[in-house]
Amino acid sequence: MSTGYKIDYRSQLNPSQYEAVIHGQGPLLVIAGAGSGKTRTLTYRVARLVEDGIHPSSILLLSFTRKAAQEMLSRAANLLDRRCREVAGGTFHSFANSVLRRWKDRIGFPKGFTIIDRADSEDLIKLVSTPYSAKNKAKITRLPRKSTLATMFSRAVNKNLALEDIVYNDYPQFTYCLDEIYSINQQYNEQKQAHCLVDYDDLLTLFLGLLQDFPDIRNRLADTYAHILVDEYQDTNFIQSELVSLITNPERNIMVVGDDSQSIYAFRGANFKNIIGFPEKFPGTRVIKLEENYRSVQPILDLTNRIIDQAGEKFSKCLFTRKTGGRVPQLVATADEHLQSGFVASEILRLKRRGIPLADIAVLFRAGFHAFDLEIELTRRNLPFVKYGGFKFMESAHIKDLLAYLRITVAINDRLSWYRVFNLVDRVGPATAEKLFQAVSQHGIGALESFCKKLPALGPLLEVIRAMAVEGLAPVSKGEAALKYYLPILRKKYDDHPKRLRDLEQLLSIMERYDQLPEFLDDMVLEPPAASVKDNLIADSQAQEHLVLSTVHSAKGLEWHTVFIIWALDGRFPSFRSLDNNDNIEEERRLMYVATTRARENLIITYPAQVYDRSSGTILYRPSRFLDSIAENFLERHFIDREDQI
């Protein structure tokens, strides 16, 4: 390594971070414990590679959100210079999309393809499953809903399992119609191919197939990227791991960063074995552990270390901090759920009186329904809170409506978008929509003219489509034309149309940043403008200070001064459904680890000590097995059996 760097890496990084940043050739696995400066390490690594003479375009940084990648590259540019912004950075899906667009003829889409989101996938599944549903009406049994079928198909892809295995393992109640499920999946895939549609999972599977079937493309990509960096590697699935392996160059200059102890997304297809097995997949891997924590006080870290020490398979690590002080975490048992809610609410009020802002306090739980009783108690005590959930920006009907008008101008064979557009026209039902689509598909937009006499409402639609097709028209201008046409429909269709109009105006403001409509439409699927929990916290806190209620999964990556974890009861956390499978138990342990590592100064864990479980017919009374055996000096235990104690 040469000398004379602009950045003094040694003074700005701790020893482990420094070793990761200056690592030379060959595979590198960085095990980044919670709060240990993972992002800082990746940022400095990018800057160091660029400063060391590696051309930015030959560095590929893959993350799970485009925002995360952009933030790292922006920070690297601030450290060094603007060259860092030229590093190829993005998500697995956006990278796959860019490669597939480049070699679209090799994957069977010479004229290109349209990316469909989850809601579109479900609509297409419903379309192809309708004949099967009609056939089953005579039976007592029924087919799975479109959302369930979509989950089945996606889970099979992401977990690299046969569809049959997914049905038998996760949906045994539907094994009776396995043949129909197979047929619907086949029809779904055939319809996508016929109409040049690609869903999220297709982006990865098509990319993998491209690399496996065409060595010239694989070698070209491997030659292009001298260094590959992957963030949150513990969240990768089988396909993503294979993709990374295939495009790594012969020098194997790949650096992956993650924490095996925070692998909690198996339900999405994340494969814990990817990070555990990385050294075996890349022999000669150097493993560096980031163990200095910059978030929590030592008593909290002492507890979290002991929780994860019990894991059966892991990279051993021991988190430590230079922060001083801190109280030993508490485990509080209450006589029932209502007392649990009362205790938590009382403690929050005490913290508030001490000057701790409500926005710096969170209550975490394993499942959303665990918070129902607490929500009632918080409302009774006038403690404002926000609970995260609900539909996303891109899943709302009015957004999908407007995008449909834009998508048909780009892809004339986009059946789903045409159906959506036609169904918004007066006196057009499913049968007529099919006739109209077939006419447009075979003869072009002009074919609609012959239907206008019988269906006068088609005239204005045809006019706006032609207006949007004007050559050289900016994407935002097309959006404005579509909105002008759609506005009367919006007002007629929704009682809350003023609120929805603000959403559509926000969409237009996003469009102003784009020069090409296809690029905008791709980004709306790959990187929709749905605010993260962190973004929501910032935005909401400006309007009103409130307490945060969140599932543990939604809280990953965040931190608060005080964290309450409720329902830490064996049978609830871990859940009953996980008790008969060791892999599931281990993931639940990691989930508890993630929950406890969200707290900076104060951690309080609670559970109701006697609960009747209707599904099993048993009484639940033990604290979570992940906490039960931890010594008193690491976890203070208390019991509350009367309301006057709170």
Disulfide bonds with the S-S distance in Angstrom:
none
